[in-house]
Amino acid sequence: IAADGSVTDAGPANVPKATLAFHRNTLIVTGSNGDTAPKAFTGVGVPSTLAGSPPFAIYGTVYKDRTVLANTLGSPQRVWFGPAGNPAGTWDTTQSWIDADYAVSGIASLRNALIIFSTVQVERIIGSTPPPGTDMSRQALFQPGCIDARSIVIADDTCYFANPTGLYQTDGAAILDVTEKGGMKRYWQELFSTYTSTWTVTGVRLRNWVVYSIMDDATFKDAFAIDIASRVWVRLANMKFLGAWQSVEAAPESFFGWRGGPRVGKLSSLFMPSAGVKNDADGIPVAPQMETAWFPLGASKAQIRDIYAAYDIRDAATDDPVLTMGYLLS
């Protein structure tokens, strides 16, 4: 995409179903069906087929300085390991692989473990040298599994992943139910009670938050920002995105593919407000809303005496904005 907004078609495109792998200054774009050769982009020219005869995989990551690809049309449970230090080197697809128990639905690389997801369970591979002559071992960890590789977000050597039963976090050894910790377990499960294969769950990290958008094809279902430290959840409106990418440049930024139109969006303005972003990208003003937990009646009365709102409200030209607070007593 040029600065003037014009688009150059690089030929048949790969439509990724997961976060892209970035290895040795090469961006690796896998296909969505397991029948398309991965493409590589080094920042020069246009993307081209990744050299070295890699498998036609759906999912990719980087582990121990090797590109790792998983799930092809003929071997959905297989995880392949590329040559060390060179994603475009010659791939040994006849020996350098490990099979998982189930069809792979996503992979993630942590410091000392390669996490293998299926929709049924989570496994891990530990060790540094892939087959042949391997020191790697595969172990089943726990259930449930991951329904969408786009929901896998790496944060502080842990990874988040989504399932209809909840949003989870693992360090490759234990599992934490983030929805339960944030008081969102029932809401999440009610939201996913109508889940089908047309849904997508896309996550990305921005600073000390992880942001998720849940879509049913083009229909927006819900979105959340989750504080990594406190696990407090904030619901977001109008966050329609499918793919997301965290910047590797100096300034923290996260980009996403806008599902409502042919645009790329960014999330930093959520945390760095200015008069120029008083509205959403579609021109609709943002209306903040806070909903407390339910306070059941007990032996004594409960009372909230005061509410203090910390809110950044800026005047764009001569709008004279006013913050109005409403509340319900029920």
Summary of the structure (lengths in Angstrom):
residues: 330
radius of gyration: 22.0
end to end distance: 51.5
largest distance: 72.3
contacts: 909
relative contact order: 0.07
helix: 7%
strand: 34%
